[in-house]
């Protein structure tokens, strides 16, 4: 996204649509899991209220549950909803896939970026 190779988002917990630590995408990723975010308590509660519980572990899906401060590849639409609600978590642009720009403006992402100013 910033002209450099994309960096991994998180290996622990292991994130990404392909569970490879990166926010890469493909034709089967209908949720567009392309935003690398450092989740906050407010965002996790917001997401749970919207029907996507990212807090509760689901061992059968190899999902440990997230806690504030974890990095996770979020769906572009969910991050955008959180932005509108005032609870968008910070993003790591160097680990966010450029496909996000089909859904979210670079300006909005940059205002929430942890890795650039």
GIDABEL-V564680 format. One record per pair of residues at least 6 apart in sequence whose C-alpha atoms are under 6 Angstrom apart, sorted by sequence separation. I is the first residue (numbers start at 1). J is the second residue. D is the distance in Angstrom with one decimal. If there is no record, write none. Layout:
i=[I I]
j=[J J]
d=[D D]
//
This chain:
i=[15 16 57 82 14 16 57 57 56 79 11 55 10 23 54 55 9 54 8 9 8 91 92 90 91 92 90 91 92 9 41 40 39 39 38 39 38 38 37 37 36 36 35 34 35 33 33 33 32 31 32 43 40 23 39 38 37 37 36 37 36 15 16 36 36 10 35 34 34 34 23 9 7 8 6 7 6 1]
j=[21 22 63 88 21 23 64 65 65 88 21 65 21 34 65 66 21 66 21 22 22 112 113 112 113 114 113 114 115 36 68 68 68 69 69 70 70 71 71 72 72 73 73 73 74 73 74 75 75 75 76 87 89 73 89 90 90 91 91 92 92 72 73 95 96 71 96 96 97 100 97 95 94 95 94 95 95 98]
d=[4.7 5.1 5.6 4.5 5.3 4.9 4.5 4.0 4.9 6.0 4.9 4.6 4.9 4.7 5.7 4.9 5.6 5.8 5.4 5.3 4.6 5.8 5.7 4.9 4.7 5.6 5.6 6.0 5.7 5.8 5.2 4.5 5.3 5.5 5.5 5.8 5.5 4.3 5.4 5.5 5.6 4.5 5.2 5.8 5.0 5.4 4.9 4.1 5.1 5.3 5.9 5.5 5.9 5.4 5.4 5.6 5.6 4.2 5.6 5.9 5.5 5.7 5.4 5.7 5.0 5.7 4.9 5.7 5.1 6.0 5.9 5.2 5.8 5.7 5.6 4.7 5.2 4.7]
//
